[in-house]
Amino acid sequence: MDDAMNCPKCNSEHAYEDRGLWVCPECGHEWSATAGAAETAPESGVRDAHGNPLADGDAVIVIKDLKVKGSSSVVKGGTKVRNIRLTDGADGHNIACKIDGIGAMNLKSEFVKKA
């Protein structure tokens, strides 16, 4: 098979074509064979629970109740958080923000959606 492609995300040689898209079974990445370099580059940046890109200064909405570690308080689902800062948290908490009534805290992007 001389038309095989390597995955642009993990460089796996086991990628296969499925209905016009190339699929990597190792990392699950999908891409178009006719896509430009911008589309096939590994995804960078922080994305919300629905895949929308986030940037510093954005407003987000918490999508589920989150317990605050070390406290009995809870961040309720539907709480709007303004002026977020993106961080490089090793533990997955990649959003730094201030929440009214609670204070400064870090959130995981998988629990918010862009407002």
Biopython code that builds the backbone (N, CA, C, O; Angstrom):
import numpy as np
from Bio.PDB.StructureBuilder import StructureBuilder

atoms = [
    (1, "MET", "N", (0.852, -1.177, 0.000)),
    (1, "MET", "CA", (0.000, 0.000, 0.000)),
    (1, "MET", "C", (0.889, 1.228, 0.000)),
    (1, "MET", "O", (1.357, 1.654, 1.055)),
    (2, "ASP", "N", (1.128, 1.802, -1.174)),
    (2, "ASP", "CA", (2.047, 2.914, -1.288)),
    (2, "ASP", "C", (1.387, 4.272, -1.067)),
    (2, "ASP", "O", (2.085, 5.286, -1.050)),
    (3, "ASP", "N", (0.067, 4.326, -0.898)),
    (3, "ASP", "CA", (-0.606, 5.593, -0.643)),
    (3, "ASP", "C", (-0.889, 5.793, 0.847)),
    (3, "ASP", "O", (-1.679, 6.667, 1.204)),
    (4, "ALA", "N", (-0.268, 5.011, 1.715)),
    (4, "ALA", "CA", (-0.489, 5.121, 3.160)),
    (4, "ALA", "C", (0.082, 6.437, 3.687)),
    (4, "ALA", "O", (1.074, 6.954, 3.174)),
    (5, "MET", "N", (-0.566, 6.957, 4.716)),
    (5, "MET", "CA", (-0.129, 8.210, 5.342)),
    (5, "MET", "C", (0.167, 7.960, 6.811)),
    (5, "MET", "O", (-0.443, 7.092, 7.436)),
    (6, "ASN", "N", (1.094, 8.716, 7.355)),
    (6, "ASN", "CA", (1.344, 8.689, 8.792)),
    (6, "ASN", "C", (0.444, 9.713, 9.458)),
    (6, "ASN", "O", (0.113, 10.740, 8.865)),
    (7, "CYS", "N", (0.051, 9.433, 10.685)),
    (7, "CYS", "CA", (-0.794, 10.352, 11.444)),
    (7, "CYS", "C", (-0.014, 11.635, 11.729)),
    (7, "CYS", "O", (1.118, 11.562, 12.207)),
    (8, "PRO", "N", (-0.594, 12.818, 11.446)),
    (8, "PRO", "CA", (0.112, 14.070, 11.720)),
    (8, "PRO", "C", (0.192, 14.390, 13.210)),
    (8, "PRO", "O", (0.982, 15.242, 13.618)),
    (9, "LYS", "N", (-0.608, 13.725, 14.017)),
    (9, "LYS", "CA", (-0.607, 14.013, 15.452)),
    (9, "LYS", "C", (0.391, 13.139, 16.208)),
    (9, "LYS", "O", (1.169, 13.653, 17.011)),
    (10, "CYS", "N", (0.382, 11.822, 15.964)),
    (10, "CYS", "CA", (1.264, 10.920, 16.711)),
    (10, "CYS", "C", (2.272, 10.205, 15.815)),
    (10, "CYS", "O", (3.085, 9.424, 16.310)),
    (11, "ASN", "N", (2.236, 10.457, 14.507)),
    (11, "ASN", "CA", (3.144, 9.880, 13.512)),
    (11, "ASN", "C", (3.022, 8.364, 13.394)),
    (11, "ASN", "O", (3.979, 7.697, 13.003)),
    (12, "SER", "N", (1.861, 7.815, 13.726)),
    (12, "SER", "CA", (1.641, 6.380, 13.597)),
    (12, "SER", "C", (1.534, 6.006, 12.124)),
    (12, "SER", "O", (0.966, 6.750, 11.325)),
    (13, "GLU", "N", (2.076, 4.864, 11.779)),
    (13, "GLU", "CA", (2.005, 4.398, 10.399)),
    (13, "GLU", "C", (0.784, 3.522, 10.144)),
    (13, "GLU", "O", (0.628, 2.990, 9.045)),
    (14, "HIS", "N", (-0.089, 3.361, 11.149)),
    (14, "HIS", "CA", (-1.248, 2.479, 11.037)),
    (14, "HIS", "C", (-2.539, 3.212, 10.657)),
    (14, "HIS", "O", (-3.631, 2.673, 10.838)),
    (15, "ALA", "N", (-2.423, 4.419, 10.140)),
    (15, "ALA", "CA", (-3.602, 5.189, 9.753)),
    (15, "ALA", "C", (-4.281, 4.533, 8.550)),
    (15, "ALA", "O", (-3.622, 3.914, 7.714)),
    (16, "TYR", "N", (-5.600, 4.677, 8.473)),
    (16, "TYR", "CA", (-6.360, 4.105, 7.360)),
    (16, "TYR", "C", (-7.397, 5.110, 6.883)),
    (16, "TYR", "O", (-7.768, 6.028, 7.613)),
    (17, "GLU", "N", (-7.862, 4.928, 5.646)),
    (17, "GLU", "CA", (-8.842, 5.839, 5.065)),
    (17, "GLU", "C", (-10.244, 5.292, 5.284)),
    (17, "GLU", "O", (-10.504, 4.105, 5.084)),
    (18, "ASP", "N", (-11.155, 6.189, 5.706)),
    (18, "ASP", "CA", (-12.541, 5.802, 5.961)),
    (18, "ASP", "C", (-13.454, 6.927, 5.501)),
    (18, "ASP", "O", (-13.465, 7.997, 6.109)),
    (19, "ARG", "N", (-14.228, 6.703, 4.428)),
    (19, "ARG", "CA", (-15.189, 7.669, 3.883)),
    (19, "ARG", "C", (-14.581, 9.048, 3.628)),
    (19, "ARG", "O", (-15.169, 10.066, 3.992)),
    (20, "GLY", "N", (-13.425, 9.079, 3.015)),
    (20, "GLY", "CA", (-12.813, 10.355, 2.651)),
    (20, "GLY", "C", (-11.949, 10.975, 3.737)),
    (20, "GLY", "O", (-11.309, 11.997, 3.489)),
    (21, "LEU", "N", (-11.906, 10.400, 4.922)),
    (21, "LEU", "CA", (-11.059, 10.899, 6.004)),
    (21, "LEU", "C", (-10.020, 9.845, 6.357)),
    (21, "LEU", "O", (-10.270, 8.646, 6.228)),
    (22, "TRP", "N", (-8.874, 10.293, 6.795)),
    (22, "TRP", "CA", (-7.860, 9.390, 7.333)),
    (22, "TRP", "C", (-8.062, 9.314, 8.836)),
    (22, "TRP", "O", (-8.321, 10.332, 9.476)),
    (23, "VAL", "N", (-7.946, 8.114, 9.411)),
    (23, "VAL", "CA", (-8.198, 7.878, 10.829)),
    (23, "VAL", "C", (-6.992, 7.174, 11.428)),
    (23, "VAL", "O", (-6.452, 6.239, 10.837)),
    (24, "CYS", "N", (-6.572, 7.626, 12.603)),
    (24, "CYS", "CA", (-5.476, 6.971, 13.319)),
    (24, "CYS", "C", (-6.073, 6.118, 14.433)),
    (24, "CYS", "O", (-6.720, 6.661, 15.329)),
    (25, "PRO", "N", (-5.875, 4.797, 14.406)),
    (25, "PRO", "CA", (-6.450, 3.948, 15.452)),
    (25, "PRO", "C", (-5.731, 4.075, 16.798)),
    (25, "PRO", "O", (-6.265, 3.649, 17.822)),
    (26, "GLU", "N", (-4.538, 4.651, 16.808)),
    (26, "GLU", "CA", (-3.784, 4.763, 18.051)),
    (26, "GLU", "C", (-4.193, 5.976, 18.884)),
    (26, "GLU", "O", (-4.346, 5.871, 20.101)),
    (27, "CYS", "N", (-4.374, 7.140, 18.226)),
    (27, "CYS", "CA", (-4.738, 8.343, 18.990)),
    (27, "CYS", "C", (-6.138, 8.839, 18.677)),
    (27, "CYS", "O", (-6.632, 9.737, 19.358)),
    (28, "GLY", "N", (-6.802, 8.269, 17.649)),
    (28, "GLY", "CA", (-8.172, 8.659, 17.321)),
    (28, "GLY", "C", (-8.276, 9.918, 16.474)),
    (28, "GLY", "O", (-9.382, 10.396, 16.222)),
    (29, "HIS", "N", (-7.156, 10.463, 16.031)),
    (29, "HIS", "CA", (-7.161, 11.694, 15.236)),
    (29, "HIS", "C", (-7.698, 11.413, 13.832)),
    (29, "HIS", "O", (-7.372, 10.389, 13.231)),
    (30, "GLU", "N", (-8.527, 12.332, 13.312)),
    (30, "GLU", "CA", (-9.059, 12.219, 11.957)),
    (30, "GLU", "C", (-8.659, 13.455, 11.177)),
    (30, "GLU", "O", (-8.656, 14.559, 11.721)),
    (31, "TRP", "N", (-8.316, 13.279, 9.892)),
    (31, "TRP", "CA", (-7.956, 14.402, 9.062)),
    (31, "TRP", "C", (-8.273, 14.080, 7.612)),
    (31, "TRP", "O", (-8.443, 12.921, 7.233)),
    (32, "SER", "N", (-8.348, 15.132, 6.815)),
    (32, "SER", "CA", (-8.636, 14.992, 5.399)),
    (32, "SER", "C", (-7.323, 14.895, 4.636)),
    (32, "SER", "O", (-6.362, 15.592, 4.961)),
    (33, "ALA", "N", (-7.277, 14.047, 3.638)),
    (33, "ALA", "CA", (-6.053, 13.884, 2.849)),
    (33, "ALA", "C", (-5.789, 15.119, 1.995)),
    (33, "ALA", "O", (-4.640, 15.376, 1.637)),
    (34, "THR", "N", (-6.814, 15.884, 1.663)),
    (34, "THR", "CA", (-6.658, 17.077, 0.834)),
    (34, "THR", "C", (-6.522, 18.338, 1.661)),
    (34, "THR", "O", (-6.441, 19.433, 1.103)),
    (35, "ALA", "N", (-6.496, 18.210, 2.989)),
    (35, "ALA", "CA", (-6.426, 19.386, 3.867)),
    (35, "ALA", "C", (-5.062, 20.039, 3.769)),
    (35, "ALA", "O", (-4.061, 19.395, 3.456)),
    (36, "GLY", "N", (-5.048, 21.344, 4.047)),
    (36, "GLY", "CA", (-3.792, 22.074, 4.051)),
    (36, "GLY", "C", (-2.990, 21.783, 5.303)),
    (36, "GLY", "O", (-3.442, 21.040, 6.174)),
    (37, "ALA", "N", (-1.816, 22.356, 5.399)),
    (37, "ALA", "CA", (-0.926, 22.110, 6.534)),
    (37, "ALA", "C", (-1.523, 22.626, 7.838)),
    (37, "ALA", "O", (-1.238, 22.078, 8.903)),
    (38, "ALA", "N", (-2.339, 23.662, 7.772)),
    (38, "ALA", "CA", (-2.932, 24.210, 8.994)),
    (38, "ALA", "C", (-3.905, 23.220, 9.623)),
    (38, "ALA", "O", (-4.002, 23.140, 10.848)),
    (39, "GLU", "N", (-4.633, 22.460, 8.791)),
    (39, "GLU", "CA", (-5.587, 21.499, 9.333)),
    (39, "GLU", "C", (-4.922, 20.234, 9.833)),
    (39, "GLU", "O", (-5.415, 19.622, 10.781)),
    (40, "THR", "N", (-3.827, 19.823, 9.232)),
    (40, "THR", "CA", (-3.200, 18.572, 9.619)),
    (40, "THR", "C", (-2.189, 18.753, 10.749)),
    (40, "THR", "O", (-1.685, 17.766, 11.284)),
    (41, "ALA", "N", (-1.888, 19.984, 11.115)),
    (41, "ALA", "CA", (-0.971, 20.215, 12.229)),
    (41, "ALA", "C", (-1.635, 19.752, 13.522)),
    (41, "ALA", "O", (-2.860, 19.802, 13.632)),
    (42, "PRO", "N", (-0.863, 19.307, 14.491)),
    (42, "PRO", "CA", (-1.448, 18.909, 15.760)),
    (42, "PRO", "C", (-2.213, 20.062, 16.377)),
    (42, "PRO", "O", (-1.799, 21.217, 16.287)),
    (43, "GLU", "N", (-3.325, 19.741, 17.001)),
    (43, "GLU", "CA", (-4.158, 20.765, 17.606)),
    (43, "GLU", "C", (-3.406, 21.434, 18.742)),
    (43, "GLU", "O", (-2.813, 20.768, 19.591)),
    (44, "SER", "N", (-3.439, 22.747, 18.748)),
    (44, "SER", "CA", (-2.797, 23.477, 19.822)),
    (44, "SER", "C", (-3.841, 24.364, 20.477)),
    (44, "SER", "O", (-4.866, 24.679, 19.873)),
    (45, "GLY", "N", (-3.586, 24.752, 21.672)),
    (45, "GLY", "CA", (-4.498, 25.616, 22.374)),
    (45, "GLY", "C", (-5.464, 24.838, 23.248)),
    (45, "GLY", "O", (-5.523, 23.609, 23.218)),
    (46, "VAL", "N", (-6.206, 25.589, 24.017)),
    (46, "VAL", "CA", (-7.159, 25.008, 24.952)),
    (46, "VAL", "C", (-8.541, 25.060, 24.324)),
    (46, "VAL", "O", (-8.932, 26.079, 23.755)),
    (47, "ARG", "N", (-9.280, 23.966, 24.427)),
    (47, "ARG", "CA", (-10.627, 23.894, 23.870)),
    (47, "ARG", "C", (-11.619, 23.562, 24.978)),
    (47, "ARG", "O", (-11.281, 22.879, 25.945)),
    (48, "ASP", "N", (-12.854, 24.055, 24.825)),
    (48, "ASP", "CA", (-13.883, 23.794, 25.819)),
    (48, "ASP", "C", (-14.473, 22.398, 25.619)),
    (48, "ASP", "O", (-13.978, 21.623, 24.800)),
    (49, "ALA", "N", (-15.518, 22.084, 26.360)),
    (49, "ALA", "CA", (-16.129, 20.757, 26.313)),
    (49, "ALA", "C", (-16.724, 20.437, 24.942)),
    (49, "ALA", "O", (-16.886, 19.265, 24.600)),
    (50, "HIS", "N", (-17.049, 21.460, 24.155)),
    (50, "HIS", "CA", (-17.653, 21.254, 22.841)),
    (50, "HIS", "C", (-16.648, 21.424, 21.707)),
    (50, "HIS", "O", (-17.032, 21.380, 20.539)),
    (51, "GLY", "N", (-15.374, 21.616, 22.024)),
    (51, "GLY", "CA", (-14.343, 21.736, 21.011)),
    (51, "GLY", "C", (-14.076, 23.134, 20.514)),
    (51, "GLY", "O", (-13.290, 23.307, 19.583)),
    (52, "ASN", "N", (-14.701, 24.139, 21.098)),
    (52, "ASN", "CA", (-14.463, 25.520, 20.685)),
    (52, "ASN", "C", (-13.157, 26.018, 21.295)),
    (52, "ASN", "O", (-12.893, 25.755, 22.469)),
    (53, "PRO", "N", (-12.330, 26.736, 20.523)),
    (53, "PRO", "CA", (-11.059, 27.236, 21.067)),
    (53, "PRO", "C", (-11.298, 28.350, 22.079)),
    (53, "PRO", "O", (-12.175, 29.194, 21.893)),
    (54, "LEU", "N", (-10.512, 28.343, 23.150)),
    (54, "LEU", "CA", (-10.600, 29.367, 24.186)),
    (54, "LEU", "C", (-9.377, 30.257, 24.128)),
    (54, "LEU", "O", (-8.306, 29.818, 23.708)),
    (55, "ALA", "N", (-9.529, 31.516, 24.549)),
    (55, "ALA", "CA", (-8.429, 32.472, 24.573)),
    (55, "ALA", "C", (-8.487, 33.257, 25.873)),
    (55, "ALA", "O", (-9.519, 33.289, 26.543)),
    (56, "ASP", "N", (-7.371, 33.891, 26.227)),
    (56, "ASP", "CA", (-7.339, 34.742, 27.411)),
    (56, "ASP", "C", (-8.399, 35.833, 27.285)),
    (56, "ASP", "O", (-8.559, 36.430, 26.220)),
    (57, "GLY", "N", (-9.117, 36.090, 28.370)),
    (57, "GLY", "CA", (-10.134, 37.138, 28.385)),
    (57, "GLY", "C", (-11.524, 36.668, 28.008)),
    (57, "GLY", "O", (-12.478, 37.437, 28.133)),
    (58, "ASP", "N", (-11.674, 35.436, 27.551)),
    (58, "ASP", "CA", (-12.994, 34.910, 27.192)),
    (58, "ASP", "C", (-13.866, 34.737, 28.431)),
    (58, "ASP", "O", (-13.379, 34.717, 29.561)),
    (59, "ALA", "N", (-15.153, 34.614, 28.189)),
    (59, "ALA", "CA", (-16.112, 34.267, 29.235)),
    (59, "ALA", "C", (-16.567, 32.837, 28.982)),
    (59, "ALA", "O", (-16.803, 32.453, 27.837)),
    (60, "VAL", "N", (-16.691, 32.049, 30.041)),
    (60, "VAL", "CA", (-17.126, 30.663, 29.920)),
    (60, "VAL", "C", (-18.245, 30.396, 30.906)),
    (60, "VAL", "O", (-18.444, 31.150, 31.858)),
    (61, "ILE", "N", (-18.974, 29.313, 30.669)),
    (61, "ILE", "CA", (-20.047, 28.883, 31.559)),
    (61, "ILE", "C", (-19.724, 27.480, 32.034)),
    (61, "ILE", "O", (-19.413, 26.605, 31.226)),
    (62, "VAL", "N", (-19.794, 27.260, 33.337)),
    (62, "VAL", "CA", (-19.542, 25.939, 33.919)),
    (62, "VAL", "C", (-20.714, 25.041, 33.548)),
    (62, "VAL", "O", (-21.866, 25.451, 33.694)),
    (63, "ILE", "N", (-20.449, 23.816, 33.067)),
    (63, "ILE", "CA", (-21.522, 22.962, 32.560)),
    (63, "ILE", "C", (-22.033, 21.945, 33.570)),
    (63, "ILE", "O", (-23.048, 21.294, 33.324)),
    (64, "LYS", "N", (-21.350, 21.795, 34.704)),
    (64, "LYS", "CA", (-21.850, 20.883, 35.738)),
    (64, "LYS", "C", (-21.383, 21.360, 37.102)),
    (64, "LYS", "O", (-20.423, 22.125, 37.204)),
    (65, "ASP", "N", (-22.057, 20.911, 38.144)),
    (65, "ASP", "CA", (-21.658, 21.288, 39.495)),
    (65, "ASP", "C", (-20.267, 20.746, 39.786)),
    (65, "ASP", "O", (-19.976, 19.577, 39.528)),
    (66, "LEU", "N", (-19.402, 21.616, 40.331)),
    (66, "LEU", "CA", (-18.029, 21.227, 40.653)),
    (66, "LEU", "C", (-17.760, 21.479, 42.127)),
    (66, "LEU", "O", (-17.963, 22.591, 42.615)),
    (67, "LYS", "N", (-17.305, 20.458, 42.836)),
    (67, "LYS", "CA", (-16.929, 20.622, 44.229)),
    (67, "LYS", "C", (-15.606, 21.361, 44.305)),
    (67, "LYS", "O", (-14.703, 21.115, 43.506)),
    (68, "VAL", "N", (-15.491, 22.273, 45.275)),
    (68, "VAL", "CA", (-14.258, 23.012, 45.473)),
    (68, "VAL", "C", (-13.421, 22.238, 46.472)),
    (68, "VAL", "O", (-13.842, 22.019, 47.608)),
    (69, "LYS", "N", (-12.239, 21.823, 46.053)),
    (69, "LYS", "CA", (-11.377, 20.999, 46.898)),
    (69, "LYS", "C", (-10.971, 21.766, 48.161)),
    (69, "LYS", "O", (-10.557, 22.923, 48.082)),
    (70, "GLY", "N", (-11.089, 21.128, 49.305)),
    (70, "GLY", "CA", (-10.715, 21.741, 50.570)),
    (70, "GLY", "C", (-11.771, 22.657, 51.136)),
    (70, "GLY", "O", (-11.501, 23.401, 52.079)),
    (71, "SER", "N", (-12.965, 22.621, 50.583)),
    (71, "SER", "CA", (-14.045, 23.495, 51.033)),
    (71, "SER", "C", (-15.365, 22.756, 50.873)),
    (71, "SER", "O", (-15.454, 21.753, 50.165)),
    (72, "SER", "N", (-16.381, 23.269, 51.541)),
    (72, "SER", "CA", (-17.699, 22.654, 51.398)),
    (72, "SER", "C", (-18.531, 23.351, 50.323)),
    (72, "SER", "O", (-19.681, 22.977, 50.093)),
    (73, "SER", "N", (-17.961, 24.359, 49.665)),
    (73, "SER", "CA", (-18.716, 25.087, 48.649)),
    (73, "SER", "C", (-18.674, 24.362, 47.294)),
    (73, "SER", "O", (-17.825, 23.507, 47.042)),
    (74, "VAL", "N", (-19.621, 24.743, 46.444)),
    (74, "VAL", "CA", (-19.776, 24.121, 45.132)),
    (74, "VAL", "C", (-19.941, 25.222, 44.094)),
    (74, "VAL", "O", (-20.644, 26.206, 44.324)),
    (75, "VAL", "N", (-19.284, 25.047, 42.945)),
    (75, "VAL", "CA", (-19.517, 25.929, 41.804)),
    (75, "VAL", "C", (-20.657, 25.299, 41.014)),
    (75, "VAL", "O", (-20.505, 24.213, 40.455)),
    (76, "LYS", "N", (-21.787, 25.974, 40.970)),
    (76, "LYS", "CA", (-22.987, 25.433, 40.331)),
    (76, "LYS", "C", (-22.864, 25.453, 38.811)),
    (76, "LYS", "O", (-22.246, 26.354, 38.242)),
    (77, "GLY", "N", (-23.449, 24.468, 38.167)),
    (77, "GLY", "CA", (-23.528, 24.451, 36.716)),
    (77, "GLY", "C", (-24.320, 25.651, 36.245)),
    (77, "GLY", "O", (-25.343, 25.984, 36.843)),
    (78, "GLY", "N", (-23.878, 26.304, 35.192)),
    (78, "GLY", "CA", (-24.538, 27.506, 34.691)),
    (78, "GLY", "C", (-23.889, 28.784, 35.182)),
    (78, "GLY", "O", (-24.279, 29.873, 34.761)),
    (79, "THR", "N", (-22.898, 28.676, 36.072)),
    (79, "THR", "CA", (-22.192, 29.856, 36.569)),
    (79, "THR", "C", (-21.336, 30.430, 35.450)),
    (79, "THR", "O", (-20.558, 29.710, 34.824)),
    (80, "LYS", "N", (-21.483, 31.743, 35.197)),
    (80, "LYS", "CA", (-20.700, 32.396, 34.153)),
    (80, "LYS", "C", (-19.423, 32.950, 34.772)),
    (80, "LYS", "O", (-19.464, 33.643, 35.789)),
    (81, "VAL", "N", (-18.305, 32.642, 34.156)),
    (81, "VAL", "CA", (-16.997, 33.098, 34.622)),
    (81, "VAL", "C", (-16.419, 33.995, 33.544)),
    (81, "VAL", "O", (-16.274, 33.578, 32.396)),
    (82, "ARG", "N", (-16.089, 35.227, 33.909)),
    (82, "ARG", "CA", (-15.579, 36.198, 32.939)),
    (82, "ARG", "C", (-14.066, 36.349, 33.071)),
    (82, "ARG", "O", (-13.488, 36.078, 34.123)),
    (83, "ASN", "N", (-13.447, 36.781, 31.995)),
    (83, "ASN", "CA", (-12.037, 37.142, 31.972)),
    (83, "ASN", "C", (-11.123, 36.010, 32.449)),
    (83, "ASN", "O", (-10.394, 36.164, 33.429)),
    (84, "ILE", "N", (-11.170, 34.875, 31.749)),
    (84, "ILE", "CA", (-10.335, 33.742, 32.125)),
    (84, "ILE", "C", (-8.901, 33.953, 31.636)),
    (84, "ILE", "O", (-8.652, 34.724, 30.710)),
    (85, "ARG", "N", (-7.970, 33.252, 32.276)),
    (85, "ARG", "CA", (-6.579, 33.223, 31.837)),
    (85, "ARG", "C", (-6.213, 31.775, 31.577)),
    (85, "ARG", "O", (-6.493, 30.907, 32.403)),
    (86, "LEU", "N", (-5.596, 31.505, 30.447)),
    (86, "LEU", "CA", (-5.174, 30.148, 30.122)),
    (86, "LEU", "C", (-3.802, 29.898, 30.731)),
    (86, "LEU", "O", (-2.894, 30.720, 30.608)),
    (87, "THR", "N", (-3.665, 28.751, 31.393)),
    (87, "THR", "CA", (-2.412, 28.385, 32.039)),
    (87, "THR", "C", (-1.962, 27.028, 31.521)),
    (87, "THR", "O", (-2.704, 26.350, 30.810)),
    (88, "ASP", "N", (-0.771, 26.645, 31.871)),
    (88, "ASP", "CA", (-0.231, 25.350, 31.471)),
    (88, "ASP", "C", (-0.155, 24.472, 32.709)),
    (88, "ASP", "O", (0.936, 24.153, 33.182)),
    (89, "GLY", "N", (-1.318, 24.078, 33.238)),
    (89, "GLY", "CA", (-1.366, 23.263, 34.443)),
    (89, "GLY", "C", (-1.033, 21.817, 34.156)),
    (89, "GLY", "O", (-1.622, 21.207, 33.264)),
    (90, "ALA", "N", (-0.100, 21.267, 34.900)),
    (90, "ALA", "CA", (0.306, 19.880, 34.696)),
    (90, "ALA", "C", (-0.788, 18.906, 35.124)),
    (90, "ALA", "O", (-0.826, 17.773, 34.644)),
    (91, "ASP", "N", (-1.667, 19.325, 36.010)),
    (91, "ASP", "CA", (-2.719, 18.443, 36.510)),
    (91, "ASP", "C", (-4.018, 18.556, 35.721)),
    (91, "ASP", "O", (-5.043, 18.025, 36.149)),
    (92, "GLY", "N", (-3.995, 19.237, 34.579)),
    (92, "GLY", "CA", (-5.182, 19.355, 33.747)),
    (92, "GLY", "C", (-6.001, 20.603, 33.993)),
    (92, "GLY", "O", (-6.903, 20.904, 33.211)),
    (93, "HIS", "N", (-5.716, 21.337, 35.053)),
    (93, "HIS", "CA", (-6.423, 22.584, 35.331)),
    (93, "HIS", "C", (-5.765, 23.676, 34.502)),
    (93, "HIS", "O", (-4.751, 24.244, 34.907)),
    (94, "ASN", "N", (-6.343, 23.970, 33.342)),
    (94, "ASN", "CA", (-5.703, 24.885, 32.413)),
    (94, "ASN", "C", (-6.397, 26.236, 32.288)),
    (94, "ASN", "O", (-6.097, 26.997, 31.367)),
    (95, "ILE", "N", (-7.320, 26.548, 33.200)),
    (95, "ILE", "CA", (-7.990, 27.849, 33.217)),
    (95, "ILE", "C", (-7.871, 28.433, 34.619)),
    (95, "ILE", "O", (-8.284, 27.803, 35.593)),
    (96, "ALA", "N", (-7.309, 29.638, 34.726)),
    (96, "ALA", "CA", (-7.254, 30.362, 35.988)),
    (96, "ALA", "C", (-8.308, 31.466, 35.927)),
    (96, "ALA", "O", (-8.429, 32.163, 34.920)),
    (97, "CYS", "N", (-9.072, 31.621, 37.018)),
    (97, "CYS", "CA", (-10.152, 32.602, 37.003)),
    (97, "CYS", "C", (-10.536, 32.998, 38.419)),
    (97, "CYS", "O", (-10.058, 32.419, 39.394)),
    (98, "LYS", "N", (-11.411, 33.998, 38.514)),
    (98, "LYS", "CA", (-12.029, 34.394, 39.778)),
    (98, "LYS", "C", (-13.519, 34.169, 39.641)),
    (98, "LYS", "O", (-14.132, 34.587, 38.659)),
    (99, "ILE", "N", (-14.100, 33.507, 40.628)),
    (99, "ILE", "CA", (-15.532, 33.235, 40.611)),
    (99, "ILE", "C", (-16.155, 34.012, 41.767)),
    (99, "ILE", "O", (-15.698, 33.923, 42.906)),
    (100, "ASP", "N", (-17.206, 34.777, 41.458)),
    (100, "ASP", "CA", (-17.885, 35.566, 42.481)),
    (100, "ASP", "C", (-18.381, 34.669, 43.604)),
    (100, "ASP", "O", (-19.020, 33.649, 43.348)),
    (101, "GLY", "N", (-18.094, 35.038, 44.836)),
    (101, "GLY", "CA", (-18.537, 34.287, 45.998)),
    (101, "GLY", "C", (-17.585, 33.181, 46.413)),
    (101, "GLY", "O", (-17.706, 32.640, 47.512)),
    (102, "ILE", "N", (-16.643, 32.840, 45.553)),
    (102, "ILE", "CA", (-15.693, 31.768, 45.870)),
    (102, "ILE", "C", (-14.265, 32.288, 45.861)),
    (102, "ILE", "O", (-13.499, 32.004, 46.782)),
    (103, "GLY", "N", (-13.896, 33.043, 44.838)),
    (103, "GLY", "CA", (-12.554, 33.603, 44.744)),
    (103, "GLY", "C", (-11.763, 33.004, 43.603)),
    (103, "GLY", "O", (-12.328, 32.434, 42.669)),
    (104, "ALA", "N", (-10.439, 33.140, 43.688)),
    (104, "ALA", "CA", (-9.557, 32.655, 42.636)),
    (104, "ALA", "C", (-9.474, 31.138, 42.677)),
    (104, "ALA", "O", (-9.356, 30.537, 43.745)),
    (105, "MET", "N", (-9.538, 30.532, 41.503)),
    (105, "MET", "CA", (-9.411, 29.081, 41.406)),
    (105, "MET", "C", (-9.026, 28.680, 40.004)),
    (105, "MET", "O", (-9.038, 29.502, 39.088)),
    (106, "ASN", "N", (-8.683, 27.414, 39.835)),
    (106, "ASN", "CA", (-8.349, 26.849, 38.529)),
    (106, "ASN", "C", (-9.428, 25.863, 38.129)),
    (106, "ASN", "O", (-9.979, 25.145, 38.964)),
    (107, "LEU", "N", (-9.726, 25.839, 36.818)),
    (107, "LEU", "CA", (-10.743, 24.940, 36.275)),
    (107, "LEU", "C", (-10.146, 24.100, 35.162)),
    (107, "LEU", "O", (-9.141, 24.481, 34.562)),
    (108, "LYS", "N", (-10.756, 22.969, 34.886)),
    (108, "LYS", "CA", (-10.399, 22.171, 33.721)),
    (108, "LYS", "C", (-11.306, 22.603, 32.570)),
    (108, "LYS", "O", (-12.500, 22.829, 32.764)),
    (109, "SER", "N", (-10.737, 22.715, 31.385)),
    (109, "SER", "CA", (-11.504, 23.184, 30.241)),
    (109, "SER", "C", (-12.595, 22.207, 29.833)),
    (109, "SER", "O", (-13.530, 22.599, 29.135)),
    (110, "GLU", "N", (-12.507, 20.955, 30.241)),
    (110, "GLU", "CA", (-13.525, 19.974, 29.862)),
    (110, "GLU", "C", (-14.841, 20.185, 30.615)),
    (110, "GLU", "O", (-15.842, 19.549, 30.288)),
    (111, "PHE", "N", (-14.853, 21.069, 31.617)),
    (111, "PHE", "CA", (-16.061, 21.315, 32.389)),
    (111, "PHE", "C", (-16.667, 22.687, 32.116)),
    (111, "PHE", "O", (-17.521, 23.145, 32.875)),
    (112, "VAL", "N", (-16.238, 23.350, 31.038)),
    (112, "VAL", "CA", (-16.786, 24.665, 30.700)),
    (112, "VAL", "C", (-17.144, 24.692, 29.222)),
    (112, "VAL", "O", (-16.645, 23.895, 28.428)),
    (113, "LYS", "N", (-18.026, 25.633, 28.869)),
    (113, "LYS", "CA", (-18.307, 25.906, 27.463)),
    (113, "LYS", "C", (-18.179, 27.404, 27.254)),
    (113, "LYS", "O", (-18.418, 28.195, 28.167)),
    (114, "LYS", "N", (-17.800, 27.782, 26.048)),
    (114, "LYS", "CA", (-17.597, 29.178, 25.720)),
    (114, "LYS", "C", (-18.923, 29.912, 25.755)),
    (114, "LYS", "O", (-19.924, 29.422, 25.234)),
    (115, "ALA", "N", (-18.932, 31.086, 26.368)),
    (115, "ALA", "CA", (-20.177, 31.851, 26.485)),
    (115, "ALA", "C", (-20.388, 32.702, 25.251)),
    (115, "ALA", "O", (-21.383, 33.421, 25.159)),
]
sb = StructureBuilder()
sb.init_structure("model")
sb.init_model(0)
sb.init_chain("A")
sb.init_seg("    ")
for serial, (resi, resn, name, xyz) in enumerate(atoms, 1):
    if name == "N":
        sb.init_residue(resn, " ", resi, " ")
    sb.init_atom(name, np.array(xyz, "f"), 0.0, 1.0, " ", f" {name:<3s}", serial, name[0])
structure = sb.get_structure()
